[in-house]
Amino acid sequence: MERLTQGMLHEYQHDAVNFIIENPSCALFLECGLGKTITTLTALSSLVNQYEIIKTLVVAPKRVVATVWAQEAQKWTHTDYLTFSSVIGSPAQRERALEKKADVYLINYENLVWLIEHKTIDFDFDALIFDEFSKMKAFNSKRFKAVKKVLPCVNRVIGLTGTPAPNSLLDLWSLSYILDRGKRLGKAYTGFRERYFQSDYMGYNWKPHAGSATEIHSLLEDICLTLTADEYLKLPRRIDNIIEVELPSAARHEYDELESDCLIKFEGQSLAVQNPAILTNKLLQFSNGAVYTDDEGTYKIVHDAKLEALDDIIQEAVGNPVLVAYNYKSDLSRLRERFPKAEHINDAPDTIERWNKGEIDILLAHPASAGHGLNLQDGGNTIVWFGLNWSLELYLQFNARLYRQRQTKPVFIHHIVTKDSVDQSVIESLQNKDQTQQALLDALKWGMSQRMKRKKVVT
């Protein structure tokens, strides 16, 4: 494997390294593919060499803990000396990992509360790094409350994410608090919300006052560095393709009844419980081809239209590797049955390595487990969205596994969309990139209403 040197970093990465060193508490809002891991490791290496930090805790998604940080450090000559300990596994295994001497300790978000409760009295980390910082946005979560307790113990806090506020400016309060303990946006979430936002008459949806976005960003600009791929990267050509599939007549009739019932429920519920993901769960399942019939995971197959479309795509790929995004476990089961040679990203520890070597023709992955931090661009240049979901963050992150730096081929992103279904509302929402709750609800309601009108005209 080619050895990489510090001199091979881009100029914007050197600027980001200096930004981290000069700002003990800061956030890097770097879009996918800009190399935030090696940028942070480079700054970390410099601080270790200057004896400014001895022990660092990196909090990251589980798969990133297992496959990204230590592996990335080994690729570069100026960071390969750093030692790592992964605090994962059973409580006993985590205990042993904490006792091991290392420069960097890695832990997944799910175990963070355990760690803080375990080490509250002796939280001896000099630096705290949050990879995918947006996972700390829930101000009332146990995770956020636990982190608040140990902030006075650390000298440096670094937040890394490509999506600083995926749903709303409201999310920025908790991220800012972790960096400055309330100095810029206030010490209380309610105070921040009341100052910069206005609620609807029901008090459920909050919209920023005119000028609030500018003021909030201005308050944070000294500790937040934002870099976009369009500004700094020469990315490969990207071809997006929407492949519509028709439901068989029996399935179409059943879907229409299901969507009609959903629209009635939608209009009858208060805004407090109008969650697009929950309201459309059955519809999305149906669009993919299988609907759960109980809480035990039993499902019935209603059509194979998407499987047939995927089969065509794979045939046209002529042996070139294909990365497939699914949404439900029922999708995964049916995909495995239809394509026996397909492998799942969690099948084995070396699956990602084998994919990047071109040894896997079809790789199945859920966006939530493969959407952050993984470098898959060496293994292929074709993504197929078999099952869509409402999350713009997951959508962008998953696409960026192949559409990123060092990708040498044009990237094809195919979206298999069931015609006249909720799939069309989802894809429209993702393309518009408006992920406020109200925007999602508006897109959903409008799409469903339009489809119902068309059906009435036809009948």
Secondary structure, DSSP 8 states (H G I E B T S, - for coil): ---B-GGGS-HHHHHHHHHHHH-SEEEEEE-TTS-HHHHHHHHHHHHHHTTS-S-EEEEE-HHHHHHTHHHHHHHBTTTTT--EEE--SSHHHHHHHHHS--SEEEEEGGGHHHHHHHHSTT---SEEEEETGGGG--TTSHHHHHHHHHGGG-SEEEEEES-S-SS-GGGHHHHHHHHHTTTTT-S-HHHHHHHHEEE-TTSS-EEE-TTHHHHHHHHHTTTEEEE-HHHH-----EEEEEEEE---HHHHHHHHHHHHHHHHHHHHS-GGG--HHHHTHHHHHHHHTEEE-STTS-EEE---HHHHHHHHHHHHHTT--EEEE--SHHHHHHHHHH-TT-EETTS-TTHHHHHHTT--SEEEE-HHHHSSS---TTT-SEEEESS--S-HHHHHHHHTTTSSTT--S-EEEEEEEETTSHHHHHHHHHHHT---HHHHHHHHHHHHHHHHHHHHHH-
